[in-house]
Amino acid sequence: MRISELSRRSGVPNATIKYYLREGLLPPGRATAATQAEYDETHLRRLRLIRALTGVRGLSVAEAKQVLDAMTEHRNDTHELLGIAFGIRPAGTGAPDAAEAHPEAAALVDAMGWSVSAGNPARQTIDRTLETLRSLDIDYDWRALLPYAELAERTARHDLDRIAAITDPLEKAEHAVLLTFLLEPALMALRRLAQENESTARHTGEGPAARPAPPEGRDR
């Protein structure tokens, strides 16, 4: 397809597509003349990925390029790809000792028996969040996060089970990245829905809504 059709099918303006080509986010098409090229379904899929990362998740063009480059480079190594998506620094890049830098996160990780990189930025997030809560006189430490950690462990297992079922390396890489970047806001939204439901049941006297039977073959 010509760039005009690629633009029409993707909803991305011609000028933006050309910008993505210049920046290396979108691979070049097959040259048919000095100033013309043909594009195919892989370019359309790539454009949709770029739009998802920059539009839905809000990554900058440079950040989106890093993610897309990682998908290509590590398409056969899901663990490495997920580490890049999570922003984990590889060993040997000066990551501090986890227990010393983020003691509460380290205690939580140890209690859960998890194998987690010392450079995982989630460690800092946990310690800073708990510090902020205590500064507001809310008594909260890492032990209070254990029930949430158990739920998170189940969620992570479900995520990786879905990815493991995919056989095509590129599709697996795409799913690994998209589940990381795009599904996270939906998980937070689910928590808000569940909180409203629980509050309704506890405080309005309506009681919990009747839950329909799960689809055949699916547990509750």
N, C-alpha and C positions, 0 to 999 in steps of 0.2 A: 504494500500500500504506500501511497505518497504521504508526505508529511501532513498535507491538508486532511486526508482521511484519518490519519493517526490522531490528529487534533480533534476531529469531529467525534470519533469513537471514544476517545479518552476524556473529552471535555477540557483538555489542557490547551491553552492558546498556542499558536505557532511560535510566537516569540519566546514563550516559556520553554517549549520543547527544545528550541535552538539553544537556549541558555543551559538547559540540562545537558545537552550534547557537548557544549563548550566546557562545562565544569566536570564532565566525565561521569555524571550520574546515569546517563543513558548511553549505551554503546552505539557506535555509528551504524547506520544502515548500510545496505549493499549498494555501492556506487554504481549508478547507471549512466552518469554523465559528469562533467566537471563540477557542476553545481546541483546535481540531483542524486537522490538515493531512494531506495525502496526499503520499507520497514515491514515487520511481520508481527505475529501474535506475541512473540517474546518481548518486543518493544512495548506493546500495549500493556502487557502484564507488568513490566518494569515501571511504566508510568503510573499505573495504579498503585504499585507499592510506594513509589515516591510520594504520591499524593496522600496516601495513608500515613506515612511517617511525618511529612511536613504539615499536612492539613489537619488530620485527626489528632495526632500525638503532639504536634507543635515543635518538632525538631527543626533546627536550622538546616540549610542546604548542606553545609559542611558536615554536620552531625549525621544527616541522612546518608551522605556519601560514605562516611566511615562505616555505617551499618551495612550498606549495600556491598561495599568492598569486602567486608568481613564475611558476608554471605557467600561471596564468590571464592574467597581464599580458603575458607574453612567449611565448605559445603559438606565435606565428608567427616567432619569432627564436630558433632553436636555439642559436646561438652565445652570445647574451646569457643564455639560460636556463642553459646549461652553466656559464658564468662564475659565475652566482649559486650554482649547486649546488656549485661548487668552492670557494666562499668568496672569490673574487677581488674585490678592491676596484676599483671603476671608476676611470678616470683622473680626477685632480683631487681626490682625497680624501686627499692627503698621503702617498701611498705613497713610501717612500724609494727612492733610486737603487739598483737591484738589484745592480750590481757592487760598490758600496761596502758595502751592508748585508749581502749574502750572496755573497761573492766566489767560493766554490767552486761554488755552484749556477749562478752567472753563467757561470763557465768551462765548466761542463758544457753549459749551454744553448747557448752560443756554439759549442762543438765539435760539437754535434748539428745546428746550423743551425736551431734551433727559434725560433718566434715566440711568446714567452710573456710574459704580463703581469708587470710589475715587482712588482705586489701579490699575485702568486700565493703563498699560504701554503706551498706545497710547497717553495719556495726556502729558507725558514727551516728547515723540517724537514730538508732535506738537509744544510745547514751544521751544524745542531745535532747531527745524528746522527754526522757525520764527526768533529766536535769530541769527542763522547763516546767514540767508538772510539779516537781518539788518546790521550785521557786515560787509557785502559786499556791503553796500549802496544800497540795494534793499528794497524799501519801501513796506513792506508786513506785515499785521497784521491779527488777527483772522477774521476780517470782510471779508477779501479777500478770505477766505476759505469757506464762506457760500455757494456759488454755488456748490463747490465740496462736501460739507456736504449734500446738498440736493440730489445730485446724489448718494452719498454713502448710504443715507437712502433708496433710491429706490432699490439699489443693495442688501442691507441687507434684505429688505422685500422679495425680490425675492429668496434669499438664504433660508430664513426660511420657505417660502411657499413650496419650493421643499422638505425640510426636513419634514415638517408637513404632507405631503402626504404619507409618508412611515409609514407603520403600524408595521413592525417587529422591536422590540426594538434594537436588535443588529445591524441590517442594518441601522436603523436611527442613532445610535451612530457612526457607521463607516462613514456615509455620512456627519454627522456634523463635524467630525474631518477632513475628506479628503477635504471637501469644504473649511475649514479654512486653511489647510496647503498647499494643492496642487493647488487650483484654483487661489490663490493670484498672483503668477507670471504671469498667463495667463491674468488676469485683467490688470496688468501693460503692458503686451504686446499689449493688445487691445488698450490701450491708445496711445501707440507708433504708431500703425497702423492708428488710427484716426487722430493723429497729422500730420502724413505724408500726409494723404488724404486731410486734411484741408489746409496744406501748399501748396500742389499742386494746389488746387482750387484757393488759394489767390495769389500765386506768379508766376505761370507759364502760366496763361491764359487758361489753359485747362478746367477749370470749374469742378464742381463736377461730379463724375461718375454717370451714370443713375442707380438708385436703383431698383432692380427687385421687383415685388410685393411679399409681405410676403406670406408664406405658408398658406393655408386655415385654418382658425381658430386661427391665430396668428396675433396680432396687430403689427404695426411697433414699 
